[in-house]
Amino acid sequence: MRYSDSCMSFIPSDSDWIAAHYIEVPQKTIAACGPLRGRRILDVGCGDMLSDFGLLNAGADTVIGLDLYDNIDLPAIHHRLLNQGHQPPPNYTHQLIYQSYNGRDFPFADESFEIVFCWGVLEHIADVPRVLEEMYRVLSPDGLALIVVYPWYPCLYGSHLSDFIEEPFFHLKWDHQSIRNRLDEFILTHPDRKGLIDYLWSEFATLNHYSASRFHEDLRKTNFVVRRCELTTFPQDLVGLPADVSSLDAMICGSQLVLGKNSAAKHPPQPVHEESTKELLPKMPTPPQTVTAPANFSMLNASELPLPPLPLRQMVSPIVEESYYDNPSGDFIWGPLDMGPLKPGQAYERIFDFGCGCGREARRLLLQRQKPKSYVGLDVSRVMIEWCQKNLALDGFQFHHHDVWSGSYAPENTRNRYLPIATLGSGFSVVEANSVFTHLHDDQTRFYLEQMRSMLAPTGIIRASWFFFNKQCFPMMADELNTIFVSELDTTYAVYYDWLYFVRLTRSLGYRIIRTDWAQLLGFHNIIYLGLDEEFTDLGDALPPGTSVLGY
């Protein structure tokens, strides 16, 4: 075990970041795995590929970076290194390769690499057992795998946000909204840190909450042989550590492992994803895809419905607490929805959940005292739909996969930008679209709003979340441009719509804006209700946007 007497910080300068990845990571890889010359290396979770340039410079024959992005601008990284005074290899184009993947399956043949390298990434991987299986599969018989994790989630620095919140182990005690509120308070007095904090918040949202002990249990289920293991700890006071968290897990801040293949293993390791997932589910038989509901179906409680496993919840939202998927009161999950001609509860008869994810709303609806007569859930993630079909497809509830491509959520789907959904039914009293239009481009949004118009009952409503901005603050934008994006790598990461354009668009399709629930903070979802019936009052002109709309 290695002991460090220094505190951990997540605020490096650009020069320190480059030095750590371009110089120090290759040096430590050589120390762990030996000379790199002539060896083919796979970097799992390569990020900005600074380390890969360093590995190539240190003598590797070929380095392939694997991550979730569509592509990486390698010339820009090369130029960045030159600007910092480094001398990266000039002829890298045939030896340094980036490959996108779906987060689970490596697109390489068996035994393709002499070194499989995963540095500072495993704590962000949703399906750790599956990735370990794939690392083993693509590693050559005499190859080595190097895994470095720093920090593990239960330790003092596990949130990646400890530079901004002093409360010890806050991430193990507070819900996500409380943490975000504290960060926003910090930003008020340190506005220059906003960009960094927002980036680290997005990193925090992807953490898989693994501890060192949990990881080593997963590792034992593979055929990997541990050649060397080094643990890192800090001197830290455990006062404030929640009672249900192991003090040992809190003390182990990092791990570095060198792994080899088990030469005695005649067969590849068996998949451990299913077994690992079972640990996250209630100990009950997996129900078939269609189940006849019991007579007292409305009295179901949370213990009778499986909870989506943690990796699926992490794919959907940074909020992964079980309570977020529960409905202990049995009340209407979106309130009575008594607007216009609708009586309290009337809107819950037939639900179409566009972007149902891993079944959060479906599970909460199943726990309502007044359960919907029918429910249709649709999502681009095949793995989430398959889970819902196996666990939540109860009386009147059905789930369908939508084969539309999404760089963030469904990179394995076909490259369809949109597909018809009106064939899934009509007469829906509510069309729910939470965190869907916030990821769609203008043409996709128009298409799906047109489809939904024919799916609604005469007094049906659309309940959807949106990000808005004021285009008048951006005079350089042409008339035909009405959206802005927050990410250059993935423009669907978050899409903001001009408010006035949104009003015009919805009216052109016959919709009325009948209610607005403005977010309390900039960057959070605004919930907008749309209806077609003339008995709904159109509030589009009467309601000024809230302060959560950028530019108002």
Secondary structure as GFF3:
##gff-version 3
##sequence-region A 1 552
A	DSSP	beta_strand	2	3	.	.	.	ID=ss1
A	DSSP	alpha_helix	14	18	.	.	.	ID=ss2
A	DSSP	pi_helix	19	24	.	.	.	ID=ss3
A	DSSP	alpha_helix	25	33	.	.	.	ID=ss4
A	DSSP	beta_strand	40	44	.	.	.	ID=ss5
A	DSSP	alpha_helix	50	57	.	.	.	ID=ss6
A	DSSP	beta_strand	62	67	.	.	.	ID=ss7
A	DSSP	alpha_helix	74	83	.	.	.	ID=ss8
A	DSSP	beta_strand	96	100	.	.	.	ID=ss9
A	DSSP	beta_strand	113	119	.	.	.	ID=ss10
A	DSSP	three_ten_helix	122	124	.	.	.	ID=ss11
A	DSSP	alpha_helix	128	138	.	.	.	ID=ss12
A	DSSP	beta_strand	139	149	.	.	.	ID=ss13
A	DSSP	three_ten_helix	170	172	.	.	.	ID=ss14
A	DSSP	alpha_helix	176	189	.	.	.	ID=ss15
A	DSSP	three_ten_helix	191	193	.	.	.	ID=ss16
A	DSSP	alpha_helix	194	205	.	.	.	ID=ss17
A	DSSP	alpha_helix	212	220	.	.	.	ID=ss18
A	DSSP	beta_strand	224	233	.	.	.	ID=ss19
A	DSSP	alpha_helix	247	251	.	.	.	ID=ss20
A	DSSP	beta_strand	252	261	.	.	.	ID=ss21
A	DSSP	alpha_helix	273	278	.	.	.	ID=ss22
A	DSSP	three_ten_helix	297	299	.	.	.	ID=ss23
A	DSSP	three_ten_helix	302	304	.	.	.	ID=ss24
A	DSSP	alpha_helix	310	316	.	.	.	ID=ss25
A	DSSP	three_ten_helix	322	325	.	.	.	ID=ss26
A	DSSP	three_ten_helix	346	348	.	.	.	ID=ss27
A	DSSP	beta_strand	350	354	.	.	.	ID=ss28
A	DSSP	alpha_helix	360	366	.	.	.	ID=ss29
A	DSSP	beta_strand	374	379	.	.	.	ID=ss30
A	DSSP	alpha_helix	382	391	.	.	.	ID=ss31
A	DSSP	beta_strand	397	401	.	.	.	ID=ss32
A	DSSP	three_ten_helix	422	424	.	.	.	ID=ss33
A	DSSP	beta_strand	428	433	.	.	.	ID=ss34
A	DSSP	three_ten_helix	437	439	.	.	.	ID=ss35
A	DSSP	alpha_helix	442	455	.	.	.	ID=ss36
A	DSSP	beta_strand	456	469	.	.	.	ID=ss37
A	DSSP	three_ten_helix	471	473	.	.	.	ID=ss38
A	DSSP	beta_strand	483	485	.	.	.	ID=ss39
A	DSSP	beta_strand	495	498	.	.	.	ID=ss40
A	DSSP	alpha_helix	499	508	.	.	.	ID=ss41
A	DSSP	beta_strand	512	517	.	.	.	ID=ss42
A	DSSP	beta_strand	526	531	.	.	.	ID=ss43
###
